[in-house]
Amino acid sequence: MRVAVVGHVEHITLGRVAAVPRAGEIAHLEAPRWFPGGGGGVAFSQLVRSAAEVHLYTALGDDEAGAEVAAELARTTARIHAAVRTEAHTRDVVMITPDGERTIVVVGEPLHPRAADPLPWDLLASCDAAYFTAQDPAALRLARAARVLVVSARRREALVRSGVRADVVVGSVRDPREQSALRDYPVVPGALVLTEGAAGGHVETAAGTLRFPAPPAVATAGGSAYGAGDSFAGALTFYLAAGLAVPEACGRAGPHGAAVLRGVDPWESQVALAMP
């Protein structure tokens, strides 16, 4: 099976804080760590925990942060297709509060691959699925060549501008940037999947709305919510590539999102994907 991720990978520095600082205050990150993250990076790290052939289309800065991200991505078994920008790579500072919630400060604009980049875009036509979380509508048109196209709900503007039909749009009702309904898309996707945390989630199609249950509760003491939604999206893409119907794929993907809640680093807490 061959799966692609098209999107941004950011240099994440994550640590715990007693509280998110108010105006004029200083917060100290406790036990900081760094890893490649962001919407594309976390979904990618979930997908490489499978036997699938994974391809990542992204962009990297030409500074130390970009070099560190490139080196970590190269440690995986995936094929990395990265355009290099003559600018600093995007850094994120993620603050985890005692309740496990995350607050993110993004330093600079995320770097996304573009259709004009000299990357092997033709390869997407041989992919069983592609997960898109970039910004270029032209790149989204190229990603449509995959058998199954999954698009992050955060990229609704790019999807609308592209004029293509996504098989699945995935997001969370808890994120204002991702809240939407099928009627919000001029070209209606095959399905709109929105997670609802401990309540599970729902799938909206032209035939109506179906709910899917939340996975069994996991112990979350000391964990965080960072990367849970993106891990769900990566797992959903995998199970759709494997041929499952959307509701069943959502049920399979749920435990992968929940697994991330056990830790603070999704690269460490994600669990392996297996063929159904």
N, C-alpha and C positions, 0 to 999 in steps of 0.2 A: 504494500500500500504506500502511496506517495501523497504527502500533505505539505502545504505551503503556508507560511505566515508572511503577510505583507504589512509592515508597520514599524513603529519606533521602538527602540531599545535604549533605555536611559541608565545612567550611572547613578545607582541608588545608594545613599548612605542612610541607614536606618538605626534607630536606637530608642530607648525608653526615656520618657520624661515624666516627672511627677504630675505635670499639667501643661496644657498648651499655654505659652506665655501670653499675657495681656500686654497692652501698649506700655512700652518702657521697661518691661521685664526681660530677663535673660533666662533661657532654658538650657540645661546641660544634657546632652545625649549620653545616656548610660549604656555601656557595652555596645558601642557602635560597630556596625559591620557594613560591608558594601557588597553589592552584587548587581548583575545586569537585570533591570526590571522594566517597569512601565507596562502599558497594555500589551504591546507586542512581545516584550521580553518574557513576561510571566506566562503568557499563553504558549510561547515557544518552549520554555523550560518544561511545561507540562507535556507538550507533545513529544519532546525528545525522550521522555520516560515511556517509550513504546518501541515496538519493533518496526514502526513505519519509517520510511525514508522521508526525512524532514528537510525542507528547504526554507531558509529565511531570507527575505528581501528587506533590506533596511538601509540606513545611512549612518555614517559615523563621522564624528568630528576629527580634526587633525591634531588634537592635543593629547595630553597624558590620559585624560578620562576616556577619550575615544580609543586609545591604544589598549587601555586596561579592559574595556568592554570587548574589543576585538579578540584579545587574548583569551578571555573567559569563554566567549562563544566558540572559539576554535578548539576548546577542550572537549566539546560535545561531539557526537557522531554525525551531526547535521551538516548539510552543505550551506555555507554562508555566502550570500550574494550581497555585497555591501558597496554602496557608492560612498566616496570620501568627500566631505565638504571642507572647504577652507575656512573653518570657524570652530569655535569651541563646542565640544560635545555637551549635550544637555545633562545636567546633574539635578537630582532630586534629593531633598532632605525630608525624611519620613519620621515623624514623631509619634511614638506609640504611648498612649496614656494607660493608666492602670486597668481601665475597663476593656482594653484591647482595641479600642478605636484608633484609627490612624488619621493624622493630619499631614498633608503633603505640601511642601514648598518646591515649586519647579523653578530651577535657575536657567533661564534662557528658553527659547522655543524648542519643542521636540523636533528632532531631525527625522524626516520621512523620506522613503524612496519615491522617486518620481518616474513617470513613464519615459521621460527623456534620458534617464540614466542608462548607461550601456550595461545593462544586466540581462541575464538569459531569460527574458520574459516568455519566449516561446515554450519554455519548459512547463509553464503553468497549464497548458493544454493537456498534459499527460498526468496532471494531479487528480487524485480522487476527491480532494477538497482543498479549498483555500480559505484561510481566515484573514479578513482585511480589517486593519485598524490604522490605516494611513490616511492621508488627506487629499491626495491627487485624484480627481475624478478619472483622468486618463489611465492612471495605474489601476483603478478599480475596474475599468473596462477590460484591461488585460487580465485581471484576476478572474473575470467572468468566464474565461476559457476553461477553468477547472470544472469538473463534473458537478461539484457542489460548492456554492459560494456562501460563506457565512460572513456577515458584516457586523461589526460592533455598532450598537445603537448610538454611540458617541459620534459616529461618522455619517449621521443622517444627511447632513448637508452635502457631503461628497457623493453619497449614494443618489440623492435627488439630482444633483448636477450631472452625474454620469449617465443617467437615463437607462441604466441596466436594472434587471430584476434580480434581487438577491433571493436565494433559496430560504435563508434564515437570517433574520436580524436578531441579535441577542444583547440584552442589557439588564438593568436592575430598576425596579420601581423606586428604590431608595436613592437613586442618583438622579437629580433633576435634569442632568444633561442627557440621560438615557430614557426618560419617560416618554412614551409615544404610543400610538395606536396605528393599526393598519391604515386608517383613513388619512394619516399624516404623510403617506408616501404616494406620490403621483403614480409611480410604477409599483404596484402592490407586491411586497415580498410573499414568498410562499408561506412563511410563518414568522410570527413575531414572538420571541421567547423573552419573558421578563421574570427574573428571579425575585423572590420576596423574603429572603433570609430564612428564618426558622419556620415560616409559613409555606415554604416550598416555592411555588411559582405557577405561571400559567403560559399556555401556548394559544395565541390567537391566529386563526386562519379564516379564510372566506367562509368556511363551513361553521364557524363558531369558536367558542373558547373552551379549552380543556385545562384542567389543573393537573399539576404533578406534585407529589408529596416531597417534603423535605427529607433528607437522609436521616438515619438515626443520629441522635445527639452525640457529639463527641466532647471529651473533656477539653475545655478551652482555657483553664487557668494558666496564666503566663503566656498565652498566645496572642495573636492579633488578627485583624480582619484584612491586613494588607495582602492583596493578590488572590483573594478567594473568588471574586467574580471573574477575573481573567483566567484563573485555573479552570473554572467551570466552562468558560468559553472555549478554551483549548481542548478540554475533554469532550465537549459537545461536538466540536469539529471532527475529532477523531472518530467518534461513534457514528456520526453521519457519513463519514467517509467509508466506514465499515458496512454501510447499508441499512442501518437501523432507521425506523420511522422517527420523526421528531419527538413525539411524547416519550417513546422508549429511550431515545438517546438522552433526553433530559434527565430521566430517572437514573441512567447510568452515570451521567456527568455530575450529579449532585454530590455524591461522596467525595469526588475529587476537589470540589470547591470547599467542602466542609473540612477536609483533611488539613487544609492550609491553616485553619483556625487553631490548630494545636501548637503552632510555633510562630516565630516572628519573621523567618526567612523562607519564602515559598520554595526556593531552590532546595531547601533541606526537608521541608515538611510535605511536599507533594508526593503522591503515591503513584505507582506505575499503572499504565493503561494496558489493558489486555483485550484481545479480540473477543467479541461476544460469541 
